[in-house]
Amino acid sequence: MPPVLVGRQGVIDEFVEGLENGAGAPGRLMLISGNRGYGKTVMLGELRREAIARGWKVLPETASRGMCDRLLQALSPGKARVDAASISPSVSIGGVVSASLGNLSITAPEERALTLRDAINDCLAEMEPGRGIVFTVDEAQAASEQDMVTLATTLQHVIADQDMSPLSDDQKRGIAMVFAALPSSVDDLLDNKVLTFLRRAQKERLGDVMIPDVRDSYVEAVNRAGKEIGFDAAMLAARHSGGHPYLVQLVGYYMWRSADKRGSDTIEPVDVKHGVRDAREAFFDAVCAPVYYGLRSPQRLFIEAMARDEEGPSRLADIARRCERSSAWASKYRASLIRERVIEAAGYGLVRMSVPHLLDFINEKILWREE
């Protein structure tokens, strides 16, 4: 977790108000989207901290197959037990029935088999009035359709169960769900008739942070941690970060380290220069490389042609010519790259990169090998 979350207070406030305002508050169902490095995972962590501070139970998940099974186990950890095992045909574990060599079975207790809906309602029944459970799902685009449908429909039923409770609104237990996904996957994620519940989610798109806010955050974080940074150095660092949340964090870390290496308690412009250089390399590895290598071959060819323009923007006609492809081909992959938030429209027939330093990465790490 970074020491300061810059430019994100509005999202946090909406979520907190949702917890405090009761059932039906928009902030209780939220979809956070943003490109890689824009702080989706960090935001989920901050929302969990806010919920815990208010007495809510938090169940965090990163989407992958078996998500709902893991949630069931987390809600009812004592509801499964080993009921049969053996070491050999002649030596058995006391109190259980012997089984074949190496065999082990785990079953739910005999009284009833819990469903996810049962487990959530049972957990809510044990909580203080007015509190509830917050589910957070990171990388939601990686969840199986079955898991997302199961979770969405279950939560919808649980909310209906709680609405039928005779308790007053301020005493009812609640459910909140926040899920994070890449922008390119949001439409696919919600394009399911059974997921109507999730379509009602309040949508929060994480974008760049205002440069003055970044500057002020550097001053605040550096001073609070025991060093000093001047206004000009802080502004220089903020401008080089471009307001990209992960770059903000990287530049701050590496300029601090540069001052440490000099044995100085003051971050000077020279530290900013070294910090930006090191942050840029770290950003190449953490963001640019996964974006580039995650694309299909025609998409990579398209953005490699864009990189020839260095600063950009690039003309679609020039891209088609450099790739020796038709204008229809260029239009097709323009649309796909815009959808995946790798590039963006920059005017009629023009496009530019939307991932910071991706042009630099391609020119320095990819195209130079071909020269």
ABEGO torsion letter per residue (X at the ends): XBABBBGAAAAAAAAAAAAAAEBGBAAABBBBBEBBGAGAAAAAAAAAAAAAAAGBBBBBBBBBBGAAAAAAAAABAAABBBABBBABAABBBBGBBBBBBGBBBBBBBAABBBBAAAAAAAAAAABBBGBBBBBBBBGAAABBAAAAAAAAAAAAAAAAAAAABABBAAABBBBBBBBBBBAAAAAAAABBAAAAAAAABBBBBBBBBBAAAAAAAAAAAAAAAGBBBBAAAAAAAAAAAGGBAAAAAAAAAAAAAAAAAAGBABBBAAAAAAAAAAAAAAAAAAAAAAAAAABBAAAAAAAAAAAAAGAOBBBAAAAAAAAGBBAAAAAAAAAAAAAAGABBBAEBGBBBBABBGAAAAAAAAAAAAAX
